[in-house]
Amino acid sequence: MFNQALWKRVSGTDFVPQVTTGVSSDWIAKPENQDLARRFYQANRDAAQFISAHPQQAAVLVAQDAKLDVPSMENVLRRYRDLIRIEPLAPHRRTIALLTQTLLPAAQLLPRPLTDEELTALVPDFNIVR
Protein backbone atom coordinates (compact mmCIF):
# COMPACT_ATOMS: atom_id res chain seq x y z
CA MET A 1 0.00 0.00 0.00
CA PHE A 2 1.33 3.44 -0.93
CA ASN A 3 1.91 5.61 2.12
CA GLN A 4 2.07 9.15 0.76
CA ALA A 5 3.22 10.73 4.05
CA LEU A 6 6.10 8.25 4.37
CA TRP A 7 7.02 8.67 0.71
CA LYS A 8 7.09 12.47 1.06
CA ARG A 9 9.30 12.25 4.14
CA VAL A 10 11.77 9.84 2.49
CA SER A 11 11.81 11.26 -1.05
CA GLY A 12 11.10 14.94 -0.57
CA THR A 13 8.16 15.04 -2.96
CA ASP A 14 4.46 14.24 -2.73
CA PHE A 15 4.26 12.00 -5.79
CA VAL A 16 6.25 9.33 -7.59
CA PRO A 17 7.61 10.84 -10.81
CA GLN A 18 7.02 8.82 -13.93
CA VAL A 19 9.81 9.69 -16.28
CA THR A 20 8.29 9.25 -19.71
CA THR A 21 10.05 11.88 -21.76
CA GLY A 22 13.47 13.26 -21.19
CA VAL A 23 16.55 14.49 -22.93
CA SER A 24 20.20 14.09 -22.14
CA SER A 25 22.12 17.03 -20.75
CA ASP A 26 24.35 16.97 -23.86
CA TRP A 27 21.31 17.44 -26.12
CA ILE A 28 19.65 20.13 -24.02
CA ALA A 29 22.92 22.05 -23.66
CA LYS A 30 22.83 22.90 -27.36
CA PRO A 31 21.08 26.27 -27.81
CA GLU A 32 19.33 25.14 -31.00
CA ASN A 33 17.52 22.39 -29.03
CA GLN A 34 16.31 24.51 -26.14
CA ASP A 35 13.44 26.20 -27.96
CA LEU A 36 12.20 22.83 -29.21
CA ALA A 37 12.37 21.41 -25.68
CA ARG A 38 10.44 24.40 -24.29
CA ARG A 39 7.75 24.09 -26.96
CA PHE A 40 7.42 20.33 -26.37
CA TYR A 41 7.19 20.91 -22.62
CA GLN A 42 4.45 23.53 -23.14
CA ALA A 43 2.55 21.24 -25.52
CA ASN A 44 2.54 18.53 -22.85
CA ARG A 45 1.30 20.99 -20.22
CA ASP A 46 -1.44 22.19 -22.59
CA ALA A 47 -2.49 18.58 -23.25
CA ALA A 48 -2.65 17.83 -19.52
CA GLN A 49 -4.78 20.92 -18.91
CA PHE A 50 -7.12 19.93 -21.76
CA ILE A 51 -7.49 16.41 -20.34
CA SER A 52 -8.27 17.80 -16.90
CA ALA A 53 -10.79 20.36 -18.19
CA HIS A 54 -12.41 18.14 -20.87
CA PRO A 55 -12.04 14.45 -19.92
CA GLN A 56 -14.96 13.34 -22.11
CA GLN A 57 -13.54 15.02 -25.24
CA ALA A 58 -10.05 13.76 -24.43
CA ALA A 59 -11.40 10.22 -24.00
CA VAL A 60 -12.93 10.35 -27.49
CA LEU A 61 -9.54 11.42 -28.89
CA VAL A 62 -7.42 8.72 -27.23
CA ALA A 63 -9.69 5.75 -26.46
CA GLN A 64 -9.08 3.90 -29.72
CA ASP A 65 -5.29 4.14 -29.46
CA ALA A 66 -5.49 3.13 -25.80
CA LYS A 67 -7.62 0.14 -26.86
CA LEU A 68 -10.42 1.13 -24.49
CA ASP A 69 -14.01 2.08 -25.06
CA VAL A 70 -14.74 5.78 -24.60
CA PRO A 71 -16.62 5.49 -21.25
CA SER A 72 -13.78 3.43 -19.73
CA MET A 73 -11.16 5.86 -21.02
CA GLU A 74 -13.11 8.79 -19.63
CA ASN A 75 -13.32 7.02 -16.26
CA VAL A 76 -9.52 6.59 -16.24
CA LEU A 77 -8.97 10.25 -17.13
CA ARG A 78 -11.37 11.43 -14.41
CA ARG A 79 -10.23 8.99 -11.73
CA TYR A 80 -6.51 9.56 -12.19
CA ARG A 81 -6.48 13.24 -13.15
CA ASP A 82 -4.08 14.05 -10.29
CA LEU A 83 -1.44 11.80 -11.87
CA ILE A 84 -1.05 14.08 -14.87
CA ARG A 85 1.63 16.45 -13.62
CA ILE A 86 3.91 17.82 -16.30
CA GLU A 87 6.87 19.60 -14.78
CA PRO A 88 10.67 19.74 -14.96
CA LEU A 89 12.56 16.82 -13.44
CA ALA A 90 15.40 18.77 -11.83
CA PRO A 91 13.45 19.66 -8.65
CA HIS A 92 12.76 15.93 -8.21
CA ARG A 93 16.35 14.73 -8.63
CA ARG A 94 16.44 13.45 -5.03
CA THR A 95 13.31 11.38 -5.61
CA ILE A 96 14.60 10.03 -8.92
CA ALA A 97 17.89 9.16 -7.20
CA LEU A 98 15.97 7.21 -4.55
CA LEU A 99 14.08 5.34 -7.28
CA THR A 100 16.99 4.66 -9.65
CA GLN A 101 19.80 4.16 -7.17
CA THR A 102 17.99 2.27 -4.40
CA LEU A 103 14.40 1.12 -4.82
CA LEU A 104 14.24 -0.06 -8.45
CA PRO A 105 17.57 -1.95 -8.32
CA ALA A 106 16.54 -3.57 -5.01
CA ALA A 107 13.29 -4.71 -6.64
CA GLN A 108 15.33 -5.99 -9.61
CA LEU A 109 13.55 -3.54 -11.92
CA LEU A 110 16.88 -1.98 -12.91
CA PRO A 111 19.90 -4.19 -13.55
CA ARG A 112 22.09 -1.91 -11.40
CA PRO A 113 21.85 1.40 -9.59
CA LEU A 114 22.52 4.50 -11.68
CA THR A 115 25.73 6.31 -10.86
CA ASP A 116 25.59 9.96 -9.80
CA GLU A 117 27.04 10.89 -13.20
CA GLU A 118 24.30 8.95 -15.03
CA LEU A 119 21.63 10.56 -12.88
CA THR A 120 22.99 14.04 -13.62
CA ALA A 121 23.07 13.28 -17.36
CA LEU A 122 19.46 12.02 -17.32
CA VAL A 123 18.04 14.77 -15.10
CA PRO A 124 19.43 18.03 -16.49
CA ASP A 125 19.07 21.42 -14.84
CA PHE A 126 17.16 22.70 -17.88
CA ASN A 127 15.10 25.79 -17.06
CA ILE A 128 11.83 25.88 -19.00
CA VAL A 129 11.42 29.62 -18.42
CA ARG A 130 13.11 31.82 -21.00
Phi, psi and omega in degrees: 000137182281121178256100186296322180295316178295315179301315181297320180294319183282319188263335182089009178219161185264008177212165178265113182294138173251108184276102182252333179222130179204168178225152180285156181296330177296318181292313185288340179290340180281122183306324182293343180266343187292321178295318178299316179298318178296318180292321178295317177301313180295321178298320177294320177296318178298318179297317179297319178294320178297315180300316181294318183280332186224063185298327180292314178295319179297321179299319179298321183289327188246351186302315183298313179294330178279355181060042176232156172284159186300314180299322179293319179296318178298319178300317178298313182295324178285315185293323185249028183300333180286348179279346182271088179237109180259115181201163180299150180280330188310317179295346182252018182304319180298319179293317180294324175298315179301317180293310190272343181253345183230295191291310182294317175298321179297327178274004182060034176261351168230140183294335179200159176294146173289145174282165176300322180295318178296318179299315179297321179292326182273340181237080184287165178273025183304130179259120184283346180274133179284000000 
